[in-house]
Amino acid sequence: MEQNTDLARLPPRVLEAEAHAPELAAVRQQARAQRDAAVRGVTSVAAMRAAIQQATSTLPLISSVPRYRNLDAAEFRALAAQGQPFLLTEPVTRWPLARMDAAVLRQQYAGMPVRARVGDYINTAFAPDRAMQDMTMGAYLDLIAAGDYSLPPYLGNLELRELNRLCHWPTYFDKMGPPRFWIGPAGTITPLHADYDDNIFAQIWGSKRIMLAPPHHEPYLYVKPANEILIGSPVDAEAPDYQRYPLAQQASLIECVVEAGQLLYIPAGWYHQVHALAFSLSANRWARAMPLVLSHDDHGVRA
């Protein structure tokens, strides 16, 4: 497998010993919760989560995700304030990266450092010591070409600036976090979870099936927080095991296939499970502000 000194550019991973030290973990969790609240301008993320669930509980349930050709920033924000997901069918088609193909990863970016999710990254998705392996893009492509795995290795949640230079992100949010890239063959899965930030998800190559559930259906999903803004669920939204998770029968699960060139808005608090249907390159950005569904009435959570 290729070695590259640039691998040092990847952020450090949580050491297993640190992940299992209760006192250290509690201190870090409290400090992170305070930072997360300050970034979003709220009194607490827990209060913000409750406000989002209350706001969405009054919305009509949808059976499919609405689709629009394109929206300007004002139109986007007005629609997003309604608190439900929607799909834009054209914005990503104009990105330079969208006009390339997967061969460019090996031709131009083989030496780029990446971190692959390996092994059973589904059942350990929300654990602090999930199995990861640092390598180059070329080594990753060799790994998936070899096909010696039961679950395809996945490049997920990576800040790849080299690729982002070929993307043109719309300015829908006042404050956005850095772009995060997701690369892998058909069969890669991000299990059901909710991020408590507004999210724009761009499908650049390939296609993905995304299953969605509204925030106020959280009681049906047997959730376990990874942290205050990331809440995981063991329910497989594509094939729920109702014997093991009987309450999941009450959850509204909505299927949305996102094709290359399309952009999906996932409001803060909406549960989503992501399954690649073909070799796929996706990217997303999370807002770093009060969720738009609370923009008209923040339910007393503003700091």
TAJO-V776828 format. One record per residue. N is the residue number from 1. RES is the residue in one letter. OMEGA is omega in degrees with one decimal (999 if undefined). NEAR is the number of other C-alpha atoms within 8 Angstrom. Layout:
# TAJO-V776828
[[N RES OMEGA NEAR] [N RES OMEGA NEAR]]
This chain:
# TAJO-V776828
[[1 M -176.2 4] [2 E 173.7 7] [3 Q -176.1 6] [4 N -178.8 9] [5 T 178.7 5] [6 D 177.9 7] [7 L 177.8 11] [8 A 178.9 6] [9 R 180.0 6] [10 L 179.4 8] [11 P -179.3 5] [12 P 175.8 4] [13 R 175.3 4] [14 V 177.4 8] [15 L -177.0 7] [16 E -179.6 8] [17 A 179.3 6] [18 E -177.2 9] [19 A -176.2 11] [20 H 175.1 7] [21 A -171.5 8] [22 P -176.7 7] [23 E 179.9 6] [24 L -179.9 8] [25 A -178.7 11] [26 A 179.1 8] [27 V -179.9 8] [28 R 179.7 8] [29 Q 179.3 9] [30 Q 179.6 8] [31 A 179.1 8] [32 R 179.6 8] [33 A 179.2 12] [34 Q 178.1 9] [35 R -178.8 8] [36 D 179.1 10] [37 A -178.2 12] [38 A -180.0 10] [39 V -176.2 9] [40 R 176.9 9] [41 G -178.9 10] [42 V 178.8 13] [43 T 175.4 11] [44 S 178.5 10] [45 V 178.5 12] [46 A 177.5 7] [47 A 177.8 9] [48 M 178.0 11] [49 R 179.9 10] [50 A 179.4 8] [51 A 178.3 12] [52 I 179.6 13] [53 Q 177.6 11] [54 Q -178.4 9] [55 A -177.3 11] [56 T -178.3 11] [57 S -179.8 8] [58 T -178.3 6] [59 L 173.9 6] [60 P 176.7 4] [61 L 178.9 5] [62 I 178.0 6] [63 S 176.5 5] [64 S -177.1 7] [65 V 178.4 11] [66 P -177.7 7] [67 R 177.8 8] [68 Y 179.4 9] [69 R -178.3 7] [70 N 178.2 8] [71 L 170.6 9] [72 D -173.3 7] [73 A -179.5 9] [74 A 178.5 8] [75 E 178.6 8] [76 F -176.0 10] [77 R 178.7 11] [78 A 179.5 8] [79 L -179.7 8] [80 A 180.0 13] [81 A 177.2 11] [82 Q 170.8 8] [83 G 179.3 11] [84 Q -178.3 7] [85 P 172.2 11] [86 F -175.1 11] [87 L 172.2 12] [88 L -167.9 13] [89 T -171.8 11] [90 E -165.2 11] [91 P -171.7 11] [92 V -178.0 14] [93 T -177.1 11] [94 R -179.2 9] [95 W 175.5 11] [96 P -179.2 8] [97 L -179.4 10] [98 A -178.9 13] [99 R 177.4 8] [100 M 175.5 7] [101 D -172.5 8] [102 A -179.5 6] [103 A -178.0 6] [104 V -179.8 9] [105 L 178.9 10] [106 R -175.7 11] [107 Q -172.3 7] [108 Q -171.8 6] [109 Y -177.0 10] [110 A -178.0 11] [111 G -177.5 8] [112 M 179.8 9] [113 P 179.4 13] [114 V 176.5 12] [115 R -175.4 12] [116 A 168.4 13] [117 R -174.6 13] [118 V 179.1 12] [119 G -178.2 8] [120 D -178.1 8] [121 Y 176.5 10] [122 I -177.2 8] [123 N 176.1 7] [124 T -171.8 10] [125 A -174.0 9] [126 F 176.0 9] [127 A -177.9 7] [128 P -175.3 7] [129 D 176.6 9] [130 R -177.4 10] [131 A 178.6 10] [132 M 176.4 8] [133 Q 178.4 8] [134 D -178.7 9] [135 M 173.7 15] [136 T 177.1 15] [137 M 178.7 14] [138 G 178.7 13] [139 A 177.5 11] [140 Y 179.4 10] [141 L 175.3 9] [142 D -178.3 8] [143 L -178.9 10] [144 I 176.5 11] [145 A 179.4 6] [146 A 174.8 6] [147 G -177.2 7] [148 D -178.5 6] [149 Y 173.4 7] [150 S 176.0 4] [151 L -174.4 9] [152 P 172.5 13] [153 P -168.4 13] [154 Y 170.0 12] [155 L -174.4 13] [156 G 173.1 11] [157 N -177.7 7] [158 L 177.9 10] [159 E -174.9 8] [160 L -174.0 9] [161 R 179.6 6] [162 E 179.3 6] [163 L -177.1 8] [164 N 176.3 8] [165 R -177.8 7] [166 L 179.7 9] [167 C 178.9 9] [168 H -174.9 7] [169 W 174.3 4] [170 P -177.5 5] [171 T -178.5 6] [172 Y -178.1 9] [173 F 177.1 7] [174 D 179.7 7] [175 K 178.8 7] [176 M 171.0 9] [177 G -179.0 8] [178 P 176.6 7] [179 P 178.2 11] [180 R -174.7 12] [181 F -176.4 14] [182 W -173.9 13] [183 I 175.5 11] [184 G -179.1 13] [185 P 174.1 13] [186 A 177.2 11] [187 G 174.9 10] [188 T -174.8 12] [189 I 164.2 9] [190 T -173.7 9] [191 P -173.9 13] [192 L -178.5 14] [193 H 174.0 11] [194 A 169.4 14] [195 D -178.7 12] [196 Y 169.5 11] [197 D 171.0 14] [198 D -169.1 14] [199 N 167.4 12] [200 I -173.0 11] [201 F -176.3 12] [202 A 174.6 12] [203 Q -171.7 18] [204 I 173.1 15] [205 W 173.7 13] [206 G -179.8 13] [207 S 179.1 14] [208 K 171.5 14] [209 R 178.9 12] [210 I 175.9 12] [211 M -174.1 14] [212 L 173.8 13] [213 A -174.9 12] [214 P -175.7 11] [215 P -174.8 13] [216 H 172.6 9] [217 H 177.1 11] [218 E -179.3 9] [219 P -179.0 7] [220 Y -168.0 10] [221 L 172.4 13] [222 Y -168.4 10] [223 V 174.8 10] [224 K -178.5 7] [225 P 167.3 10] [226 A 169.4 10] [227 N -172.2 8] [228 E -178.6 9] [229 I 177.9 12] [230 L -176.1 11] [231 I -176.9 13] [232 G 177.1 13] [233 S 176.7 11] [234 P -177.6 10] [235 V 173.2 11] [236 D -173.4 9] [237 A 178.3 9] [238 E -179.1 5] [239 A -175.5 5] [240 P 174.7 9] [241 D -174.1 9] [242 Y 174.5 9] [243 Q -179.8 5] [244 R -177.2 5] [245 Y -172.7 11] [246 P -178.9 8] [247 L -178.8 9] [248 A 176.7 11] [249 Q -179.1 7] [250 Q -179.3 7] [251 A 174.8 10] [252 S -178.9 9] [253 L -172.4 8] [254 I -179.9 11] [255 E 176.6 10] [256 C 174.7 10] [257 V -178.5 8] [258 V -177.3 12] [259 E 178.6 10] [260 A 179.7 12] [261 G -176.1 15] [262 Q -179.2 16] [263 L -178.5 15] [264 L 172.0 12] [265 Y 176.9 12] [266 I -178.2 12] [267 P 177.5 15] [268 A 175.0 12] [269 G 179.1 14] [270 W 176.8 13] [271 Y 179.0 13] [272 H 175.8 12] [273 Q -169.9 13] [274 V -175.4 12] [275 H 179.5 12] [276 A 179.2 16] [277 L 178.7 12] [278 A 174.3 10] [279 F -164.8 12] [280 S 168.7 17] [281 L 178.2 12] [282 S 173.8 12] [283 A 177.5 12] [284 N 172.4 11] [285 R 175.7 12] [286 W 171.8 12] [287 A 177.5 13] [288 R -176.0 10] [289 A 175.7 10] [290 M 177.6 10] [291 P -173.8 12] [292 L 178.4 12] [293 V 178.1 12] [294 L -173.8 13] [295 S 179.8 9] [296 H -179.6 6] [297 D -173.4 6] [298 D 174.9 9] [299 H 175.9 7] [300 G -177.3 5] [301 V -178.8 11] [302 R -179.1 8] [303 A 999 6]]
